[in-house]
Each structure stands twice: as C-alpha cells, then as structure tokens.
C-alpha cells in the first residue's frame, strides 16, 4: 500500500492520532483520581474537542481534493477519527 502524502497531511494525521490517544486514555483512565491529572484533563478537553472537529473538517477537505483516494493519508486520518468517535459513542 503506497500512501501518498504531503507535509500538511502528515501533520493532520499526527494531530488525529494525538487526539484519539487523548480521548481514549480519558475514557479508560479515571483522570479525577489525581487532582493534577483532572485539572490538566479539564484544561485540555475543550481544546481537544475543537481539534477533533477541526481535524475532521480539514481531513475531509484534503480527501475530497485527492478525489476520495482510499490510498491516502487523509483517508487513514478519517478512519482514525471515525473509529475514535464510534468508541467514545458506544462507551457508557
């Protein structure tokens, strides 16, 4: 599989991974068990929510510009965001 990518697509993909890791760790770890971790989580949560929506919008635009190629890093970014959203939505 040859993933064609530009520098901006790699940056967006890395941001998608960071965002996914943040939300998944926040779901599986009790961040409020430690006061500092809870405070950091609260400070970052709104920013990460905006980042989630922003990276989704940018990724869709990049993917459409590539004529919806399934062998692109934009598609992989969309897949990461979609899987993260499904996991968060299905989790109670």
HELIX and SHEET records of a PDB file:
HELIX    1   1 UNK A    7  UNK A   28  1                                  22    
HELIX    2   2 UNK A   31  UNK A   33  5                                   3    
HELIX    3   3 UNK A   35  UNK A   65  1                                  31    
HELIX    4   4 UNK A   73  UNK A   90  1                                  18    
END                                                                             
